[in-house]
Amino acid sequence: MDVLRPTLVRIGGRVYRKNLIQEQPFPQEEDEDFCAGPGDCADDDPCDAFVVEETERGFQSRVEVPSPLYKYIIGKKGETKKRLETETRTSISIPKPGVEGEIVITGQQRSGVVSARTRIDVLLDSFRKKQPFTHFLSFALNQPAIQEKFLQFKEEVLEKCSQDHGVSSSLFQNPAKLHLTLGTLVLLNEQEIQKACDLLQQCKENFVDQITGGKPLTVEVAGVEYMNDDPAMTDVLYAKVRMKDGSDRLQVIADQLVERFVASGLMLKEWDRVKLHATVMNTLFRKDPTEERNNTMTGKSSFKERESFNGRNILKALEVASSKLR
């Protein structure tokens, strides 16, 4: 399967991408994450970057883990958990599946608890990166005036280019969902969602309001680009957006937001700077009315490879039409 053209899955009227994630080979993936033994980290080693409490029976450390990730600590038939406990001489308590809580590591030796906690953190970080994103951070561009201009742009493009290969009205973004994506997040429980909301509010108070002066920013579209090497096989067409006053305030806010979310662990760093763009056409939006009608009657879902469209004439037409989006 081409990773740039993943299989599409249609469920309940929505389209999902089938990600290339293989979770079966537990032993192989875990072998890469394990270290030598209970003495992995000395008491004063930099890897001991978490709280280890001394108790009457020894030591313990607590780590908040979203319930969907418990299975990666437990492993197939409990093998991962048993191996961790044996090699670090600790006991690991994990909440029941679906119950949010803390994983508690206890042991007689502090070094053993530190080693178990470090290994658990490595496993969680590794498997979290393989989860499909659940949320995204974005700036909304769905004001009525923008929606109206976008619909005019759509109408003109379809009038001039609807006969080109792969071009259809279903490829266009829903006007109510126009936005600038800053980054994607994997938020696996209500606590992480609340953490993201709190961080966003802190960003607003700490620097967003200062940069904007508490007033909305006025932006304009500055042309369009495609995300493929060949415009004749386009999957995504997006509008480039910039500040109307020529300043870089929007870019500064976007970069600082992503920097804060990355520092909090809620987002992975992908680029040095945020690429400000608004998707206007995407082949993931494609709908086949005949196919959908048949699926509704039979109750079956269809699996269809992503189909590119020829964007050459659209790009030519947009030399004039792009100004209508401003």
Residue frames relative to the residue before (quaternion, step in Angstrom):
aa qw qx qy qz dx dy dz
M 1.0000 0.0000 0.0000 0.0000 0.00 0.00 0.00
D 0.4238 -0.6913 0.5274 0.2538 3.59 -0.93 0.87
V 0.4156 -0.7395 0.4682 0.2476 3.60 -0.58 1.13
L 0.6544 0.4978 -0.3188 0.4716 3.59 1.19 -0.46
R 0.7497 0.2497 -0.1655 0.5901 3.58 1.29 -0.25
P 0.0285 -0.8473 0.5303 0.0075 3.63 0.53 1.12
T 0.6122 -0.5404 0.4331 0.3816 3.53 -1.29 0.46
L 0.2975 -0.7528 0.5625 0.1685 3.58 -0.99 0.84
V 0.1502 -0.7700 0.6167 0.0647 3.54 -1.07 0.85
R 0.1703 -0.7872 0.5866 0.0845 3.58 -0.74 1.04
I 0.0781 0.7874 -0.6012 0.1115 3.57 -0.64 1.18
G 0.8580 -0.0300 -0.0037 0.5128 3.56 -0.75 1.07
G 0.7265 -0.4410 0.2527 0.4625 3.59 0.96 0.76
R 0.6532 0.4712 -0.3194 0.4993 3.58 1.27 -0.02
V 0.3222 -0.7369 0.5643 0.1866 3.56 -1.22 0.53
Y 0.0670 -0.7975 0.5996 0.0009 3.56 -0.81 1.08
R 0.3947 -0.6854 0.5548 0.2581 3.53 -1.21 0.60
K 0.3444 -0.7248 0.5606 0.2043 3.59 -0.94 0.90
N 0.2297 -0.8183 0.5153 0.1101 3.56 -0.24 1.30
L 0.4561 -0.6735 0.5120 0.2762 3.54 -1.18 0.65
I 0.2590 0.7551 -0.5510 0.2431 3.58 0.29 1.29
Q 0.0760 -0.7940 0.6028 0.0205 3.56 -0.71 1.05
E 0.0918 -0.8335 0.5448 0.0101 3.55 -0.52 1.17
Q 0.4711 0.7291 -0.4125 0.2762 3.60 1.24 -0.13
P 0.7516 0.4162 -0.2622 0.4394 3.63 0.66 -0.99
F 0.1196 -0.8429 0.5228 0.0434 3.57 0.46 1.24
P 0.6857 0.5035 -0.3318 0.4077 3.65 0.68 -0.97
Q 0.6697 0.5118 -0.3190 0.4333 3.58 0.86 -0.90
E 0.6827 0.4898 -0.2958 0.4545 3.56 0.92 -0.95
E 0.6765 0.5002 -0.3032 0.4474 3.56 1.02 -0.77
D 0.5838 0.6059 -0.3776 0.3865 3.58 1.05 -0.74
E 0.6624 0.5215 -0.3059 0.4425 3.56 1.03 -0.78
D 0.7119 0.4850 -0.2538 0.4398 3.57 1.14 -0.60
F 0.6511 0.5539 -0.3198 0.4087 3.59 1.19 -0.38
C 0.3195 -0.7307 0.5752 0.1821 3.52 -1.21 0.67
A 0.7941 -0.3917 0.2164 0.4113 3.58 -1.21 -0.37
G 0.7792 -0.2843 0.2404 0.5043 3.60 0.69 -0.92
P 0.7985 -0.3278 0.2051 0.4615 3.56 -1.30 -0.26
G 0.7001 0.4614 -0.2849 0.4645 3.59 1.16 -0.34
D 0.1865 0.8244 -0.5169 0.1353 3.59 1.15 0.53
C 0.8079 0.1347 -0.0367 0.5726 3.57 0.90 -0.93
A 0.3821 -0.6905 0.5614 0.2491 3.55 -0.92 0.87
D 0.6969 -0.4901 0.3141 0.4190 3.55 -1.25 0.42
D 0.7685 0.3298 -0.1868 0.5155 3.60 1.04 -0.73
D 0.3779 0.7408 -0.4820 0.2759 3.61 1.22 0.32
P 0.5802 -0.6153 0.4084 0.3435 3.61 -1.04 0.73
C 0.6087 0.5756 -0.3765 0.3954 3.62 1.12 -0.50
D 0.5867 0.5401 -0.3781 0.4701 3.58 1.29 -0.22
A 0.1893 0.8176 -0.5120 0.1832 3.58 0.45 1.25
F 0.6490 0.4646 -0.3205 0.5101 3.59 1.11 0.63
V 0.6140 -0.5776 0.4048 0.3543 3.54 -1.29 0.32
V 0.0268 -0.7527 0.6578 0.0016 3.55 -0.94 0.98
E 0.1962 -0.8148 0.5404 0.0747 3.57 -0.47 1.22
E 0.3522 -0.7022 0.5743 0.2302 3.54 -1.13 0.68
T 0.1005 -0.7982 0.5937 0.0175 3.56 -0.87 1.00
E 0.7115 -0.4330 0.3223 0.4500 3.57 -1.31 0.00
R 0.7551 0.3793 -0.2012 0.4954 3.58 1.11 -0.68
G 0.7865 -0.2282 0.1517 0.5535 3.57 1.22 0.03
F 0.6562 -0.4693 0.3922 0.4418 3.55 -0.70 -1.16
Q 0.0271 -0.7945 0.6060 0.0296 3.55 -1.24 0.43
S 0.1045 -0.7597 0.6385 0.0648 3.53 -1.30 0.49
R 0.2054 -0.7816 0.5820 0.0902 3.55 -1.02 0.88
V 0.0301 -0.7951 0.6057 -0.0040 3.56 -1.01 0.82
E 0.3589 -0.7251 0.5491 0.2098 3.55 -0.85 1.02
V 0.0219 0.8021 -0.5913 0.0808 3.56 -0.73 1.12
P 0.4459 -0.6686 0.5147 0.2986 3.64 -0.82 0.88
S 0.5906 -0.6303 0.3773 0.3341 3.58 -0.91 0.89
P 0.6200 0.5492 -0.3831 0.4089 3.69 0.95 -0.58
L 0.6868 0.4827 -0.2862 0.4620 3.61 1.20 -0.36
Y 0.4051 0.7310 -0.4708 0.2826 3.61 1.24 -0.09
K 0.6484 0.5720 -0.3253 0.3830 3.56 0.92 -0.98
Y 0.6497 0.5239 -0.3305 0.4406 3.58 1.09 -0.58
I 0.6437 0.4730 -0.3173 0.5112 3.59 1.20 -0.41
I 0.6506 0.5014 -0.3106 0.4783 3.57 1.10 -0.68
G 0.2158 -0.8075 0.5172 0.1842 3.57 0.91 -0.94
K 0.6945 -0.4601 0.3504 0.4280 3.54 -1.34 0.12
K 0.8413 -0.0490 -0.0432 0.5365 3.55 -0.68 1.22
G 0.6658 -0.5428 0.2926 0.4200 3.56 1.12 0.69
E 0.3691 0.7813 -0.4520 0.2213 3.58 1.29 0.14
T 0.6525 0.5240 -0.3298 0.4369 3.59 0.94 -0.83
K 0.6605 0.5063 -0.3021 0.4650 3.57 0.89 -0.93
K 0.6611 0.5042 -0.3112 0.4603 3.61 0.90 -0.89
R 0.6603 0.5139 -0.3072 0.4534 3.55 0.97 -0.86
L 0.6289 0.5270 -0.3247 0.4705 3.56 1.01 -0.83
E 0.6842 0.4952 -0.2868 0.4521 3.57 0.84 -0.98
T 0.6700 0.5083 -0.2979 0.4517 3.58 0.98 -0.87
E 0.7407 0.4415 -0.2409 0.4454 3.56 0.78 -1.03
T 0.7493 0.3499 -0.2163 0.5190 3.61 1.14 -0.49
R 0.3524 -0.7606 0.4707 0.2754 3.57 1.34 -0.06
T 0.4967 0.6191 -0.4437 0.4160 3.53 0.85 1.05
S 0.3319 -0.6813 0.5993 0.2580 3.52 -1.38 0.01
I 0.1470 -0.8062 0.5717 0.0399 3.58 -0.82 1.05
S 0.1426 -0.7958 0.5871 0.0407 3.56 -0.65 1.18
I 0.0601 -0.8084 0.5852 -0.0221 3.56 -0.69 1.16
P 0.4975 -0.6564 0.4673 0.3214 3.65 -0.84 0.88
K 0.6281 -0.5317 0.4051 0.3983 3.55 -1.26 0.35
P 0.6434 -0.5349 0.3729 0.4010 3.61 -1.13 0.57
G 0.8077 0.2580 -0.2045 0.4891 3.57 -0.91 0.94
V 0.6504 0.4794 -0.3130 0.4992 3.58 1.28 -0.19
E 0.3368 -0.7555 0.5271 0.1950 3.58 -0.61 1.11
G 0.2901 0.7511 -0.5538 0.2121 3.54 -0.97 0.83
E 0.5953 -0.5625 0.4373 0.3713 3.54 -1.26 -0.43
I 0.3551 -0.6558 0.6146 0.2570 3.51 -1.25 0.57
V 0.1447 -0.8076 0.5703 0.0410 3.57 -0.74 1.08
I 0.1459 -0.7815 0.6050 0.0434 3.55 -0.81 1.10
T 0.0057 0.8034 -0.5945 0.0320 3.59 -0.75 1.02
G 0.1514 0.7848 -0.5905 0.1115 3.56 -1.14 0.65
Q 0.5780 -0.6016 0.4267 0.3492 3.55 -1.24 0.39
Q 0.7465 0.3332 -0.1970 0.5412 3.57 1.13 -0.62
R 0.5006 -0.6638 0.4673 0.3007 3.58 -0.90 0.91
S 0.6387 0.5455 -0.3298 0.4310 3.57 0.98 -0.86
G 0.6348 0.5321 -0.3273 0.4548 3.58 1.08 -0.70
V 0.6487 0.5048 -0.3078 0.4792 3.58 1.00 -0.86
V 0.6403 0.5214 -0.3197 0.4647 3.58 0.99 -0.87
S 0.6593 0.5132 -0.3083 0.4549 3.59 0.94 -0.89
A 0.6650 0.4974 -0.3061 0.4654 3.60 0.90 -0.92
R 0.6599 0.5063 -0.3118 0.4594 3.57 0.93 -0.88
T 0.6433 0.5239 -0.3259 0.4532 3.59 0.95 -0.84
R 0.6724 0.4957 -0.2952 0.4637 3.57 0.92 -0.89
I 0.6344 0.5182 -0.3299 0.4692 3.57 1.00 -0.77
D 0.6381 0.5242 -0.3266 0.4597 3.59 0.96 -0.83
V 0.6496 0.5148 -0.3163 0.4615 3.59 0.99 -0.83
L 0.6517 0.5087 -0.3107 0.4690 3.58 0.96 -0.89
L 0.6689 0.5028 -0.3053 0.4545 3.58 0.86 -0.93
D 0.6559 0.5091 -0.3153 0.4597 3.58 0.93 -0.86
S 0.6540 0.5300 -0.3059 0.4447 3.57 0.99 -0.87
F 0.7487 0.4063 -0.2288 0.4711 3.57 0.79 -0.99
R 0.5729 0.5718 -0.3897 0.4393 3.60 1.13 -0.49
K 0.6421 0.5403 -0.3249 0.4362 3.58 1.02 -0.79
K 0.6825 0.4873 -0.2853 0.4641 3.59 1.20 -0.45
Q 0.5315 0.6277 -0.4125 0.3915 3.58 1.26 -0.08
P 0.4828 -0.6372 0.5014 0.3309 3.62 -1.05 0.68
F 0.5485 -0.6345 0.4184 0.3486 3.58 -1.00 0.74
T 0.3135 -0.7659 0.5431 0.1418 3.56 -1.13 0.75
H 0.7909 0.1204 -0.0388 0.5987 3.59 1.15 -0.62
F 0.1191 -0.7731 0.6080 0.1363 3.55 -1.28 0.17
L 0.3928 -0.6944 0.5618 0.2191 3.50 -1.24 0.68
S 0.1286 0.8208 -0.5380 0.1423 3.58 -0.65 1.06
F 0.3775 -0.6410 0.6048 0.2844 3.50 -1.44 0.15
A 0.3898 -0.7271 0.5133 0.2365 3.60 -0.80 0.96
L 0.0837 -0.7733 0.6272 0.0417 3.55 -1.11 0.81
N 0.4439 0.7393 -0.4021 0.3077 3.56 1.13 0.64
Q 0.2521 0.7632 -0.5526 0.2205 3.58 1.05 0.66
P 0.6600 -0.5484 0.3385 0.3861 3.63 -1.08 0.70
A 0.6629 0.5106 -0.3219 0.4431 3.60 0.89 -0.85
I 0.6584 0.4963 -0.3062 0.4759 3.57 1.01 -0.81
Q 0.6250 0.5380 -0.3371 0.4542 3.58 0.99 -0.80
E 0.6559 0.5199 -0.3116 0.4499 3.56 0.94 -0.90
K 0.6696 0.4875 -0.2970 0.4752 3.60 0.92 -0.89
F 0.6322 0.5368 -0.3312 0.4500 3.56 1.03 -0.77
L 0.6525 0.5077 -0.3141 0.4666 3.59 0.96 -0.81
Q 0.6198 0.5219 -0.3405 0.4771 3.59 1.08 -0.66
F 0.6284 0.5320 -0.3086 0.4762 3.54 1.04 -0.86
K 0.6524 0.5187 -0.3033 0.4619 3.59 0.92 -0.93
E 0.6616 0.5202 -0.3002 0.4490 3.56 0.89 -0.97
E 0.6827 0.4885 -0.2934 0.4574 3.58 0.90 -0.88
V 0.6412 0.5189 -0.3238 0.4634 3.58 1.00 -0.79
L 0.6760 0.4867 -0.2987 0.4658 3.59 0.91 -0.88
E 0.6206 0.5517 -0.3388 0.4425 3.56 1.08 -0.70
K 0.7677 0.3814 -0.1899 0.4787 3.57 0.97 -0.87
C 0.8294 0.2663 -0.0821 0.4842 3.59 1.04 -0.74
S 0.3776 0.7701 -0.4632 0.2233 3.62 1.21 0.11
Q 0.6564 0.5114 -0.3159 0.4558 3.61 1.19 -0.41
D 0.5127 0.6418 -0.4266 0.3784 3.59 1.22 -0.13
H 0.6519 -0.5557 0.3498 0.3793 3.57 -1.10 0.69
G 0.8626 0.1669 -0.1338 0.4584 3.55 -0.93 0.98
V 0.5682 0.6085 -0.3901 0.3932 3.60 1.21 -0.18
S 0.1742 0.7634 -0.6075 0.1338 3.56 -0.88 1.00
S 0.6548 -0.5387 0.3615 0.3879 3.56 -1.21 0.41
S 0.6208 0.5803 -0.3450 0.3986 3.58 1.13 -0.57
L 0.5736 0.6121 -0.3780 0.3916 3.60 1.21 -0.27
F 0.6141 0.5902 -0.3423 0.3967 3.58 1.18 -0.49
Q 0.5624 -0.5994 0.4643 0.3301 3.51 -1.16 0.72
N 0.5185 -0.5841 0.5158 0.3522 3.55 -1.20 0.55
P 0.4943 -0.6912 0.4274 0.3086 3.64 -0.62 1.05
A 0.6552 0.5237 -0.3130 0.4455 3.59 1.06 -0.70
K 0.7280 0.4155 -0.2297 0.4947 3.59 1.25 -0.33
L 0.3224 0.7469 -0.5199 0.2605 3.60 1.18 0.36
H 0.1711 0.7944 -0.5582 0.1674 3.58 -0.80 1.00
L 0.3636 -0.6596 0.6009 0.2679 3.52 -1.41 0.17
T 0.2474 -0.7856 0.5498 0.1394 3.59 -0.50 1.14
L 0.2460 -0.7721 0.5722 0.1259 3.56 -0.90 1.01
G 0.7625 -0.2521 0.1936 0.5635 3.56 1.04 -0.76
T 0.4189 -0.6967 0.5281 0.2454 3.53 -1.30 0.33
L 0.1938 -0.7831 0.5857 0.0786 3.54 -1.20 0.63
V 0.2348 -0.7138 0.6361 0.1754 3.53 -1.31 0.48
L 0.0518 0.7943 -0.5958 0.1066 3.57 -0.21 1.34
L 0.1524 -0.8764 0.4564 0.0204 3.54 -0.23 1.32
N 0.7900 0.1067 -0.1259 0.5905 3.60 1.22 0.08
E 0.7181 -0.4561 0.3089 0.4253 3.56 -1.31 0.18
Q 0.6113 0.5612 -0.3551 0.4303 3.59 1.07 -0.68
E 0.6777 0.4761 -0.2973 0.4750 3.59 0.95 -0.82
I 0.6110 0.5361 -0.3474 0.4675 3.58 1.08 -0.68
Q 0.6662 0.4928 -0.2973 0.4742 3.57 0.95 -0.88
K 0.6144 0.5458 -0.3418 0.4559 3.58 1.05 -0.74
A 0.6555 0.5042 -0.3067 0.4711 3.57 0.99 -0.83
C 0.6451 0.5179 -0.3161 0.4644 3.59 0.99 -0.82
D 0.6571 0.5087 -0.3044 0.4656 3.57 0.96 -0.88
L 0.6558 0.5108 -0.3137 0.4590 3.57 0.98 -0.84
L 0.6374 0.5274 -0.3270 0.4568 3.57 1.00 -0.80
Q 0.6463 0.5059 -0.3145 0.4769 3.58 1.02 -0.77
Q 0.6319 0.5249 -0.3279 0.4665 3.58 1.04 -0.76
C 0.6348 0.5264 -0.3267 0.4618 3.58 1.00 -0.81
K 0.6235 0.5445 -0.3340 0.4508 3.56 1.00 -0.84
E 0.7163 0.4537 -0.2494 0.4679 3.55 0.88 -0.97
N 0.7156 0.4956 -0.2585 0.4190 3.58 0.98 -0.87
F 0.8529 -0.0057 0.0227 0.5215 3.61 0.91 -0.76
V 0.5875 0.5964 -0.3954 0.3778 3.65 1.03 -0.58
D 0.6827 0.4863 -0.2924 0.4604 3.58 0.82 -0.99
Q 0.6350 0.5337 -0.3302 0.4506 3.56 1.06 -0.74
I 0.6847 0.4864 -0.2843 0.4625 3.60 0.93 -0.89
T 0.7437 0.4048 -0.2228 0.4831 3.59 0.94 -0.88
G 0.3658 -0.7235 0.4996 0.3051 3.57 1.20 -0.42
G 0.6130 -0.5831 0.3338 0.4157 3.55 1.23 0.48
K 0.6341 0.5142 -0.3262 0.4764 3.59 1.28 0.26
P 0.5918 -0.5709 0.4245 0.3791 3.62 -1.16 0.54
L 0.3788 -0.7023 0.5543 0.2366 3.55 -1.16 0.63
T 0.2861 -0.7541 0.5688 0.1612 3.57 -0.97 0.88
V 0.0551 -0.8142 0.5779 -0.0102 3.57 -0.68 1.13
E 0.1572 -0.7676 0.6101 0.1177 3.54 -1.33 0.23
V 0.4969 -0.6274 0.5069 0.3203 3.54 -1.23 0.50
A 0.1183 -0.8054 0.5797 0.0357 3.57 -0.87 0.98
G 0.8020 -0.2332 0.1097 0.5388 3.58 0.77 1.03
V 0.3456 -0.7214 0.5630 0.2078 3.53 -1.36 0.10
E 0.0986 -0.7695 0.6281 0.0605 3.53 -1.31 0.47
Y 0.3261 -0.7198 0.5732 0.2166 3.55 -1.31 0.27
M 0.4581 -0.7252 0.4586 0.2322 3.58 -1.15 0.61
N 0.6246 0.5008 -0.3585 0.4802 3.59 1.22 0.23
D 0.5973 -0.5656 0.4272 0.3754 3.55 -1.28 0.28
D 0.7669 0.2972 -0.1432 0.5505 3.56 1.13 -0.71
P 0.3690 -0.7549 0.4918 0.2282 3.63 -0.48 1.11
A 0.5930 0.5632 -0.3710 0.4399 3.60 1.23 -0.33
M 0.7421 0.2590 -0.1807 0.5912 3.60 1.29 -0.22
T 0.1269 0.8315 -0.5214 0.1440 3.55 0.60 1.20
D 0.1989 -0.7666 0.5989 0.1188 3.55 -1.06 0.81
V 0.8000 0.0966 -0.0231 0.5917 3.56 1.05 -0.80
L 0.0808 -0.7542 0.6508 0.0320 3.54 -0.96 0.97
Y 0.0021 -0.8322 0.5530 -0.0416 3.58 -0.66 1.04
A 0.4151 -0.6890 0.5443 0.2381 3.52 -1.26 0.58
K 0.3496 -0.7122 0.5706 0.2121 3.55 -0.99 0.90
V 0.1523 -0.8128 0.5613 0.0338 3.55 -0.85 0.99
R 0.0232 0.7918 -0.6091 0.0377 3.57 -1.03 0.80
M 0.6152 -0.5387 0.4239 0.3893 3.54 -1.31 0.30
K 0.4971 -0.6794 0.4551 0.2901 3.56 -0.92 0.90
D 0.6911 0.4644 -0.2855 0.4746 3.60 1.10 -0.62
G 0.5574 -0.6484 0.3691 0.3641 3.58 1.30 0.12
S 0.5209 0.6402 -0.4196 0.3779 3.60 1.24 -0.03
D 0.4517 -0.6756 0.5094 0.2827 3.55 -1.33 0.15
R 0.2615 0.8172 -0.4878 0.1606 3.59 1.22 0.38
L 0.6496 0.5135 -0.3263 0.4560 3.59 0.94 -0.83
Q 0.6508 0.5115 -0.3085 0.4686 3.58 0.97 -0.84
V 0.6426 0.5252 -0.3200 0.4570 3.58 0.97 -0.86
I 0.6599 0.4986 -0.3108 0.4683 3.59 0.92 -0.89
A 0.6565 0.5201 -0.3127 0.4480 3.57 0.90 -0.93
D 0.6818 0.4922 -0.2916 0.4560 3.58 0.86 -0.96
Q 0.6812 0.4845 -0.2969 0.4616 3.59 0.94 -0.85
L 0.6082 0.5441 -0.3523 0.4582 3.60 1.06 -0.68
V 0.6789 0.4799 -0.2900 0.4741 3.55 0.86 -0.98
E 0.6220 0.5469 -0.3383 0.4467 3.59 1.00 -0.79
R 0.6727 0.4873 -0.2968 0.4711 3.60 0.93 -0.86
F 0.6772 0.4874 -0.3004 0.4622 3.60 0.92 -0.86
V 0.6239 0.5163 -0.3411 0.4773 3.59 1.07 -0.67
A 0.6577 0.5215 -0.3051 0.4499 3.59 0.93 -0.92
S 0.6736 0.4983 -0.2924 0.4610 3.60 1.09 -0.68
G 0.5068 -0.6568 0.4196 0.3684 3.57 1.24 -0.31
L 0.5413 0.6455 -0.3895 0.3723 3.57 1.28 0.01
M 0.7861 0.1956 -0.0904 0.5794 3.59 1.23 -0.39
L 0.3733 -0.7094 0.5503 0.2336 3.57 -1.11 0.70
K 0.4424 -0.6851 0.5075 0.2783 3.56 -1.02 0.77
E 0.1141 -0.8181 0.5627 0.0312 3.58 -0.70 1.09
W 0.8091 0.0957 -0.0129 0.5796 3.57 1.02 -0.82
D 0.5819 -0.5718 0.4423 0.3727 3.56 -1.25 0.41
R 0.7844 0.0907 -0.0474 0.6118 3.59 1.12 -0.70
V 0.5176 -0.6148 0.4944 0.3312 3.55 -1.21 0.57
K 0.2845 -0.7344 0.5887 0.1822 3.58 -0.92 0.87
L 0.2468 -0.8012 0.5307 0.1248 3.56 -0.27 1.27
H 0.2689 0.7496 -0.5617 0.2241 3.58 -0.52 1.17
A 0.2274 -0.7500 0.6068 0.1327 3.55 -1.26 0.53
T 0.3666 -0.7387 0.5244 0.2118 3.57 -0.60 1.13
V 0.1199 -0.8050 0.5790 0.0486 3.57 -0.81 1.02
M 0.7780 0.0717 -0.0578 0.6215 3.59 1.21 -0.53
N 0.0586 0.7967 -0.5945 0.0917 3.56 -0.93 0.93
T 0.4348 -0.7206 0.4710 0.2644 3.60 -0.73 1.00
L 0.5340 0.6060 -0.4173 0.4166 3.60 1.22 -0.20
F 0.6368 0.5303 -0.3262 0.4550 3.59 1.23 -0.43
R 0.4506 0.7438 -0.4308 0.2410 3.58 1.22 -0.38
K 0.0695 -0.7804 0.6214 0.0082 3.52 -1.04 0.90
D 0.2019 -0.7443 0.6261 0.1151 3.55 -1.10 0.80
P 0.3643 -0.7693 0.4770 0.2189 3.63 -0.20 1.23
T 0.6597 0.5087 -0.3186 0.4522 3.60 0.91 -0.86
E 0.6589 0.5169 -0.2924 0.4618 3.52 0.99 -0.94
E 0.6630 0.5079 -0.3059 0.4570 3.57 0.95 -0.92
R 0.6437 0.5201 -0.3258 0.4571 3.57 1.00 -0.81
N 0.6581 0.5009 -0.3074 0.4706 3.59 0.99 -0.82
N 0.6489 0.5192 -0.3195 0.4553 3.56 0.99 -0.82
T 0.6322 0.5336 -0.3327 0.4528 3.58 1.03 -0.76
M 0.6796 0.4925 -0.2866 0.4619 3.56 1.00 -0.84
T 0.7544 0.3859 -0.2111 0.4872 3.60 0.96 -0.83
G 0.4019 -0.7252 0.4707 0.3018 3.58 1.21 -0.42
K 0.5673 0.5985 -0.3762 0.4224 3.60 1.24 0.32
S 0.3588 -0.7011 0.5718 0.2296 3.54 -1.21 0.58
S 0.2991 -0.7556 0.5556 0.1757 3.57 -1.08 0.72
F 0.2216 -0.7507 0.6087 0.1301 3.53 -1.20 0.59
K 0.0783 0.8204 -0.5543 0.1162 3.56 -0.41 1.20
E 0.4858 -0.6684 0.4823 0.2909 3.53 -0.95 0.92
R 0.5894 -0.5833 0.4301 0.3569 3.54 -1.19 0.63
E 0.1834 -0.7941 0.5754 0.0679 3.59 -0.84 1.03
S 0.3405 -0.7528 0.5328 0.1829 3.58 -0.66 1.14
F 0.2605 -0.7432 0.5851 0.1933 3.55 -1.31 0.19
N 0.5076 -0.6308 0.4951 0.3150 3.54 -1.24 0.50
G 0.1040 -0.8481 0.5191 0.0201 3.56 -0.41 1.21
R 0.3504 0.7724 -0.4811 0.2217 3.58 1.25 0.09
N 0.7260 0.4278 -0.2550 0.4742 3.59 0.73 -1.04
I 0.5882 0.5622 -0.3700 0.4484 3.58 1.13 -0.59
L 0.6609 0.5095 -0.3078 0.4570 3.56 0.92 -0.91
K 0.6369 0.5118 -0.3276 0.4745 3.56 1.04 -0.73
A 0.6692 0.5004 -0.2975 0.4617 3.56 0.94 -0.95
L 0.6627 0.5386 -0.3055 0.4212 3.58 1.07 -0.76
E 0.4695 0.6498 -0.4614 0.3802 3.58 1.18 -0.14
V 0.7200 0.3403 -0.2076 0.5681 3.52 1.27 -0.56
A 0.7073 0.5096 -0.2725 0.4072 3.54 0.86 -1.02
S 0.5751 0.6151 -0.3935 0.3689 3.60 1.06 -0.63
S 0.6092 0.5677 -0.3563 0.4239 3.59 1.06 -0.62
K 0.6071 0.5703 -0.3552 0.4243 3.57 1.18 -0.47
L 0.6153 0.5488 -0.3512 0.4437 3.59 1.23 -0.26
R 0.5582 0.6520 -0.3887 0.3350 3.59 1.15 -0.38
